[in-house]
């Protein structure tokens, strides 16, 4: 007879020990999963970096295909740099004291060296750099010959207070950026059907409904844009799908149209990513013959 309940206690202790052993197995399994998760996150980050580089390369090649009729540009490999990277690169070039006759020449789109349709900055120092940097932003015609590259005017444009508009059906964004950083951002979202489901509306009715939804979204973006047009800014940049053309018509003066790899704007960080990509700078490294030809054209 178990008067003190020892048998029951021993049984309970054994049950708890077995439970602890089971939980320890779960903990070991969880720690392995946690390690695998961290490794997966690291792998994903590396993959994202590679994807971004590949997407930049694809964008560059697409630009070359679309500008095939521009004889001067199609022969050169253009590299597109995000605005942050481009800014750091041009900043470093401005600090490079060559001690020689160093040429910096700015040209607006209609007078570009490469007929790129963009503003261009030509940098030339015989023993170091022979390059053209291109931006959709408007640069004034200027020339400098000194002991360094005068990239400040280009950098000032990248730093200017910019009204940035990204229009995309269902998810758009508008923001003010200053010194390449977001000052104020708004996200405008709408529920727009993207695929026609069987058994629902007819295809024509579905397309008509979708067009109405896109038009309603564009009107929402226009109302928000009206608010931003009352704010102070120095330049306007627009990107996105075809609906942006109607928005562009509402703006007086020059509007730079850019490409971005960002799709729909879902959250504020998406408009920041779109700005980083869209405000990117194209870089063309020149051979000696083409560089000397450009100098000859400048001296004419």
N, C-alpha and C positions, 0 to 999 in steps of 0.2 A: 504493500500500500504506500503510495507516494504522498505522505502527509504534508510535505513542504513544497510540493509542486516542482521538485527538481527535474523530473523527467520532462515536464512541459517546458521548463526553462531551457534545458539542453536542446530540446527540439527547436525552440524558437531561435536560440543562438545559432544553431546549424542553418536554419532557414535564412537568417540575416547574413551569415557568412557566405552562403551560396548567392544571395542577392548582391552582396558586395563584389563577389567574384564576377558576377554577370555584368554589373555596372562598370567594373574595371575594364572588361572586354570592350564595352561600348565606348569608354573613354579613350582607350587605345585606338579603336577604330575611328573615333571622332578626330583624334590628334593626327592620324594619317590623312583623313579627309581634309583637315585644316591645312596640312602641309601641301597636299595636292592642290587645294584651292589657291593658296598663295602662289604656287608654281604656275597654276593656270592663269592667274591675274597677271603675273609677270610676262608670261608668254603672250597673253592677249595685248598687253601694252606694246611689246616688241612688234607684234603683228600689225597693230594699229599704226605704228610709226612707218613700217614698211609699206602698208597700204596707202598712207598719206603721200609718201614719196612717189609711189607708182601712179597715184591719181594725179599728182602734179605733173608727172612725166606725160601721162595720157593727155592732160589739158594742153600741155605744150605742143604735143604732136597734132592734136585737133586744130589748134590755132594755126599751125603750119599748113595743114591741109586746106583750111578755109581761106588762108591768105595766099594760096598757090598762084593767084594771078599777079601778086606783087613780086616782081622778078628779083628784087634785091634781097628780100627777106627769106624766100623759100630755100636759098642756098645755105642758110646758117641755122645752127642748132641753138634754139632759144631755151634757156633755163628759166623757170618761173620760181621766184622765191617769195615766201610769205612775207607780209609787211614787217614783222618783227625781225626776221633774219636779214631782210634787205636793209632795214634801217641800221642794224649793227654793222653790216658789211660796209655800207657807204660812210658811216661814221668813222670806221677805222681807216678807210681810204683818205678821208679828209685830214687825218693826223699824220699821214705818210709824207714826210718831207723829202722830196727827191733831190733838191739842190740843183735842179736843171729846169729847162723850159718845159713846163708841164701845161698841157692844154685841157681846158674844160669848156665844152661848147653845148649850150642848150638850144633846142629847136622845138617850136610848137608843132602840132600834128601835120599842118599843111606844108611844113618845110623840113620834115624829117629826113635824115640821111638814108634810112632804109625803107622809106615809103610804108611804114608799119601802120599808119593811121593813128599813131599815138605820139605823145610828146617824147622826145628823146634827149638823152644826155650822153655826149661823146667824151670819153676820157682817153687821153693819149700821152704817154711818156715812152720814148723809143725803147728803153731797156727793160721796162717793167710791165705796164698795162696798156692794152689797146682794146677798149670795150665800149659798147653802147648799152645804156640802161633805158628801158622804156616803161612808161606809165600812162594809163588812160587819163590821168589828171592833167590839167592845163598848165604848161610851163611857158614862161615868156622867153623870148630869144635873148640870149646873153652869151658872152665869150670872156674867158679869163686865161691869161698866160702868167704863171707864177711858179713858185718853187714847191707847189702842192696841188692836189685836186680840190677844186672848190665845189663841194657837193652840198653846201648849206642850203641852196635854194630848193634842191630836190628834197632834202630832209624837212625843210619848213613845210612843204606841201603835204608830206606824209603826216606831219604833226598838226596841221591846220584843223581848226574846229569844223568837223564834217558831219553833214546830215546824211546818214546812210539808210537806204531803203532797200529792203529785200521783199519782193512780192512773190508769193507762191500760193496756189489755190489751196485753201484750207489752213495754211499756217504762214503768216507774214510777220515781218518785224520792222520797226523804225527806231533809229537811235541817233543820238548825238555823241560823237567821239571827239576827244581832245587829247593831243599828245599820244594818239593811238590807243587811248583807253576809254572805256564807256563812261559817259557822263550821265546820260539818261536813256533808258530803253523801254520800248513798249512792244508787247507781243499781241498780235491780232489773230485769233483762231476762229474757224468756222467748221461746221460739220458738212463736209462735201463728199458725196458718194463717189467712190473711185472705180467700182466694178459693177457690171450689170449681172444680177442673179437670175438664173432660170426660174420661170414660173412667176416672176414679178411683173414689173412694167414692161411694155414693149420696148425694143431697143431705141426707137425714135423718141418715145416719151421719156425714157430714162435720160437720153442725151439732152433733151430740152430742159428737164428738171435740173440736171447737173449744170447746164449753162446758167440757169437762173440762180443756182446756189453760188456759182463763181462770181456772177455779177453782184450778188448781195454781199459777198465777201469783199469784192473790190470797193464797193461803196463804204463799207466799214473802214477799210484801209484809208480811203480818201478822207473820211472824217477825221481820222487820227492824224493824217498828214497835214490837214488844215491847221491843226493845233501846233504841230512842229514847225510849220512855215512861219509862225509868229515868233519863233525863238531865234536867237542869234546864231549864225553859222557863216563860214567863209566859203564853203564849197559843198556841192551835192553829188553824191554817188548813188547809183541805182543798179540793182541786179535782180535776177529771178526769171520768171516765165513771161510769156507774151503780154500778160495783163499789165505789166509795168509801163507799157507805152502810154496808156491813158493817164497814169500817174505823172509821167514825165511831162506831159502837156500842161500840167497844172503849175509847173515850176518855171519861173522866168530865168533867163540866162543859161549858161553852159551847164550841162548835166553829164557827168562822166558815167558811161555804161561799162560795167565790168562783169567778168565771169567769176563764179564761185563754185566750189564743189559741195557746198552746203545745200541740202534739200529743204523740205518744209521746216519752218521755224516753230518749234514746239515749246521751247523755254528760252530764257534770256541768254543763256550761254551759247545757243545756236546762232544768234545774231552776232555775237562776239566772234565765233568761228567763221561766220560768213564774211565779216569785215576783214579778218586776218587773211583769208584766202583771196577775197575780191580786190583788196587794196595791194595785192602782191605786185612785185616788180619783175619785168622780164630782163634777162641779161644775155647779151650776145658777145662772145669773144671773137675778135677780128684777127684775120691774118694780116701780114705786113702790107700786102698789095692793096687790100681794101682800106686799111687804115690810112695809107699814104694818099689813096684816091680821095678819101674824105677830107684830108688836110688841104689837098689841092682845091677842092670845091669851096672850102672855107676862105681860102686866099684869093679866089677869083674876084 
